[in-house]
Amino acid sequence: MLETAKQKRPLLRLFHYSSEFKGRISFAIIFSIFGKLFDLAPPFLIGIAVDIVVYKENSMFASWGYEDPKTQLIILGVATLIIWIIESLFGYLQQIVWRNLAQVVQHKLRMNTYSHLQELELKYFEDRQTGGLMAILNDDINQLERFLDNGANSIIQVITTVIIIGIVFFILSPTTAWMAMLPMPFILLFSFGFQRLLAPKYAAVRSKVGILNGQLSNNLSGISTIKSYTTEKFESGRIEHLSNAYQQSNRKAILLSSAFTPLVRMIIVVGFVLMLIFAGIDALNGGLLIGWYSIMIFYTQRLLWPLTRLGETFDQYQRAMASTNRALDLVDTPRQIISGELSLPKEQIRGDIMFNNVGFAYEGRPAILTKFNVNIKEGETIAFVGATGSGKSTIIKLLLRFYDVQSGSITLDGNEIKDLNLQDLRKGIGLVSQDTFLIDGTVKENIAYGYPEINYDDLVAAAKIAEAHEFIMNLPQQYDTMVGERGQKLSGGQRQRISIARAVLKNPPILVLDEATSDVDNETEAAIQRSLEKIIVDRTTIIIAHRLSTIRNANQIFVLSDGKIIENGTHNELLEENGQYASLWRVQTGERILSSN
């Protein structure tokens, strides 16, 4: 019910969200109102000019003490000039204030949305496409900016026009004023009805563009796979299908929104014709001054014809509100991983880790860990090995609180990690994963990621420990070489060594290596192995590995199967047991093949 209520009140949600800018909003509204007030002055001045020319010394101006018609026209001309300057000034001010307001609201919403998105748990991202989230962060928030740039100002000016002209009409000719106002309630009812019809149409449009962007993002990130399998036509067909769906959703919305203006014009013309005829008859009979009649005819047009643009304004409004709902729904998404309040600075972390009867299952899947127990002592190097899906990487995700355990607990130095400040916990753990993330920047920026103020000599020292310095010095701009998006200008081994250098620079008390050498050649693996031997000294190290050669010196090796520890011990102890670990070792070293010959 709460979700439905929110969906029905996007404008109220937006006002509440933008409450810190209420001063700017107030000024923007005031400038819009006064800008429209002075914009409505010319038809009134024209009516007075007609009155002067027709009645001369007997005009309304004469009653104010200026009987000479020429003097009256000069005064009217000066007044017109002043009013025109003031109207132009307010027009300038309203444009500046509204556009700047659009920029600050857009910036705040984008930053809050992105910041909140970063705080959400991994599960949220695994259930959604990256392109769909990009559509919210970019296209949806831009829709809101476009509405605040122009649409909000248009709505305020239409309301101001209706109120001011309605008052003028009832002052000048109460008997005929209602004729001009007659179409107003019908137009408003018609507009609100259209708004209700358009809202789901544009919600569907925003949904379709999110799906399309998701597929585009997925395809571009996997372009090498598409090329290698020569599936360009297949992928083009998928994009065409999604683009057609987006086009069809837009077409339905356009078909409905385009009907608004012609239908409103038919309603408007009724009021204009009635005013033209009956107010004209009143003027012919002497009940209405010719100047006043001129004012009412001009004002009838100024009142009714702008309403034909309500269709465009409502179209813009509905697009913006659909986008606002999507963005604010994301901002309102509750976080499931909540930081604890207990502070544990990196310098104070010893590195004692204990998994106590831990149970965990991914949503909709069987349990991957059941009553899992492991005690990792300070300064130890331990390793987890096992088949894919045995739970190795899940252990790391739980330790970093990418997910929370569903039963049991994980403690660090005797403290439950749920009680620890999340930033402190993660700052104390250095992760080097198989999937290396590099920013689109320089080598230097990637090594110093998270520590931009680091001393350059320390950065180089970290690169040397990671055995990355030599290849970096052979790059075109050395440490200032751009690595490209996700480091695509570097080889897999080079990316991995930069990732290790980053971890060295972080100097965490706990180091986690998740398949850090699985995708590199033997030479690179040897270089990385030499680096790791230096890095793991005096720190707790957890290694997830398929290549058993990288963990033979670990203090303790745990063999996992279906989330359970089936063997544990040192490398030599496990070989002596002649169990699954020994079998894996023989396969990787070729002993089984040799013995069979």
C-alpha positions, 0 to 999 in steps of 0.5 A, spaced: 500 500 500 505 504 501 508 503 494 502 504 491 501 511 495 508 513 493 507 512 486 500 516 486 504 522 489 510 523 485 510 531 485 509 531 493 515 526 493 519 531 489 517 537 493 519 533 500 525 531 497 527 538 494 525 541 501 532 544 502 531 548 496 525 551 498 528 558 498 530 557 491 523 554 489 520 560 492 524 565 488 523 561 482 515 561 483 515 569 485 519 570 478 514 566 474 508 570 477 511 577 476 514 575 469 507 573 467 503 579 470 507 584 466 507 579 460 499 580 461 500 588 461 501 589 453 493 587 451 491 592 457 495 597 454 493 596 447 486 597 450 487 603 453 491 606 446 484 604 443 480 608 448 485 614 447 484 614 439 476 613 439 474 617 445 480 623 445 479 628 451 473 623 453 478 617 454 479 614 461 486 617 461 482 624 461 479 622 468 486 622 471 488 629 469 491 628 462 486 631 457 491 632 451 490 625 447 498 626 444 500 627 452 496 621 453 499 617 448 506 619 450 505 617 457 502 610 455 508 609 451 513 611 457 509 606 461 509 601 456 517 601 455 518 601 463 513 595 463 516 591 457 523 592 461 521 590 467 517 584 464 524 582 460 528 583 467 523 578 470 523 573 464 531 573 465 531 572 472 525 566 472 530 563 467 536 563 471 533 561 477 529 555 474 535 552 470 539 553 476 534 550 480 533 544 475 541 543 476 542 543 483 536 538 484 538 534 478 545 534 481 543 532 488 538 526 486 543 523 482 549 523 487 544 521 492 541 515 488 548 513 486 551 514 493 545 510 496 546 505 490 553 504 492 551 502 499 546 497 497 548 489 498 550 485 492 544 481 492 540 488 489 545 488 483 545 481 482 537 481 481 538 487 476 541 489 470 547 494 470 544 498 464 537 499 467 540 502 473 544 507 468 538 509 465 535 511 472 542 515 474 542 518 467 536 518 463 531 518 468 534 524 472 535 528 466 528 528 464 526 531 471 531 536 469 528 538 463 521 539 466 524 543 472 527 547 466 521 549 463 515 545 464 514 547 472 515 555 470 509 553 464 504 550 469 505 556 474 504 561 468 498 558 466 495 558 473 497 565 474 494 567 467 487 564 469 487 567 476 489 574 473 485 574 467 479 572 471 479 577 476 480 583 470 474 580 466 469 580 472 471 587 474 470 589 467 464 586 465 461 581 470 455 579 465 460 576 460 466 574 463 463 567 465 463 566 457 470 566 457 471 562 463 466 557 461 471 552 458 476 552 464 473 547 468 472 542 462 479 543 460 481 542 467 477 536 468 480 533 461 487 535 463 487 531 469 483 525 465 489 525 460 494 525 466 491 519 469 491 516 462 498 518 460 501 516 467 501 508 466 504 509 459 510 513 461 511 508 466 511 503 461 516 507 457 521 508 462 521 501 464 522 499 456 528 504 456 531 501 462 531 494 459 534 496 452 539 500 456 541 494 460 542 489 454 546 495 450 550 495 456 551 487 457 553 487 449 558 492 449 561 489 455 561 482 452 563 485 445 569 480 444 565 474 446 560 477 441 565 477 435 569 471 437 562 467 436 560 471 430 553 473 433 553 480 431 546 479 427 543 475 433 545 481 438 542 486 433 536 482 432 535 482 440 537 490 440 532 491 435 526 487 438 527 491 445 528 497 441 521 496 437 518 494 444 520 501 447 518 504 440 511 501 441 511 504 448 512 511 446 508 510 440 502 509 445 504 514 449 504 519 443 498 517 440 494 519 446 498 525 448 498 528 441 490 528 441 490 533 447 491 539 443 486 538 438 481 536 443 482 542 447 482 547 441 475 545 440 473 546 447 477 553 447 474 556 441 467 555 444 469 560 449 472 565 444 466 565 440 461 567 445 466 572 448 467 575 441 459 575 440 456 577 446 461 582 449 461 585 442 453 586 442 454 589 449 459 594 446 455 596 441 449 597 446 454 602 450 454 597 456 462 596 455 467 601 452 470 599 446 477 599 449 475 594 455 472 590 449 479 590 446 482 588 452 477 582 453 478 580 446 485 580 447 485 577 454 480 571 451 486 569 446 491 570 452 487 566 457 485 560 452 490 559 447 496 557 452 492 552 454 493 548 448 500 547 450 498 544 456 498 537 452 506 538 451 506 540 458 503 534 461 507 530 456 513 533 459 510 532 466 508 525 466 515 523 463 518 527 469 514 524 474 515 517 471 522 518 472 522 521 479 518 515 481 524 510 479 529 515 482 526 516 488 524 508 489 531 507 488 533 512 493 528 509 498 530 502 497 532 499 504 539 497 505 539 490 508 547 490 510 547 495 516 553 498 519 555 496 526 557 502 531 563 499 534 569 502 531 576 498 530 581 502 526 585 498 521 591 499 526 588 495 531 586 489 527 590 483 529 587 478 524 583 473 529 577 470 524 572 465 527 566 462 523 562 459 528 556 454 525 555 459 519 549 457 515 548 461 508 544 460 502 543 464 496 535 466 495 532 461 491 537 456 492 539 450 496 544 452 502 551 453 500 554 453 507 551 449 513 554 449 520 561 451 517 566 452 522 573 455 521 578 458 526 583 463 523 589 465 527 593 472 527 598 472 522 596 465 519 596 463 512 590 459 510 587 456 504 580 454 501 580 449 495 575 445 492 570 444 486 566 450 483 560 451 487 563 448 494 562 455 497 569 458 497 568 465 494 562 465 499 566 465 505 570 471 502 563 475 501 560 473 508 567 476 511 567 482 507 559 483 509 557 483 502 552 478 504 550 477 512 550 470 515 543 467 516 545 463 522 551 462 526 556 468 526 563 471 524 568 474 529 574 478 528 578 479 534 572 476 538 567 482 535 562 480 531 563 483 524 555 485 524 557 489 530 563 493 527 563 499 523 562 497 516 568 501 513 573 499 519 571 492 517 573 493 509 579 497 510 582 492 514 581 487 509 585 487 502 582 483 497 585 481 490 580 477 486 580 474 479 576 479 476 580 485 477 577 492 477 581 498 474 578 505 473 579 508 466 585 512 469 593 512 469 597 506 472 598 511 478 591 512 479 589 505 479 595 503 484 593 509 489 586 507 488 582 509 495 589 513 497 589 518 492 594 522 497 599 517 497 607 518 497 609 517 490 615 513 493 611 509 497 607 507 491 613 505 487 615 501 492 608 497 492 609 496 485 616 493 486 613 488 491 608 486 486 613 485 481 609 490 477 615 496 476 619 493 471 613 492 466 610 499 468 617 502 466 616 499 459 609 503 458 609 509 454 608 514 459 610 509 465 606 510 471 602 516 467 600 511 462 592 510 461 590 503 462 583 504 458 576 502 461 577 496 466 584 496 464 583 493 457 590 496 454 593 491 459 594 484 459 591 480 464 597 478 468 599 486 468 592 488 471 593 482 476 599 485 478 597 492 479 591 489 483 596 486 488 600 493 488 594 496 490 593 491 496 600 492 498 599 500 498 593 499 502 597 495 507 591 491 510 592 486 517 588 481 513 589 479 506 584 475 501 587 472 495 581 470 491 583 466 485 589 471 484 593 467 479 587 463 475 588 466 469 595 468 468 601 464 465 606 460 468 611 466 468 606 471 471 604 466 476 611 465 478 612 473 479 605 473 483 607 468 487 614 471 489 610 477 490 605 474 495 611 471 499 613 478 501 606 480 502 603 475 507 609 476 512 606 478 519 598 478 516 593 474 516 592 471 509 586 467 506 587 464 499 582 461 495 585 457 489 585 452 484 592 452 482 595 448 488 602 450 487 600 457 490 598 454 497 603 449 498 606 453 504 600 455 507 599 454 515 592 450 514 589 448 507 581 446 508 578 442 502 571 444 501 565 440 498 558 442 498 559 447 503 563 442 508 570 441 510 572 434 508 579 435 509 584 440 512 591 440 514 598 442 511 600 440 504 604 435 506 599 432 511 594 432 506 598 428 501 599 423 506 592 422 507 591 421 500 584 424 499 581 429 495 587 434 495 592 429 494 588 427 488 587 434 485 595 435 486 596 429 482 592 431 476 595 438 476 602 436 477 601 430 472 603 424 477 597 420 475 598 421 467 606 419 468 604 413 473 599 410 468 604 410 462 
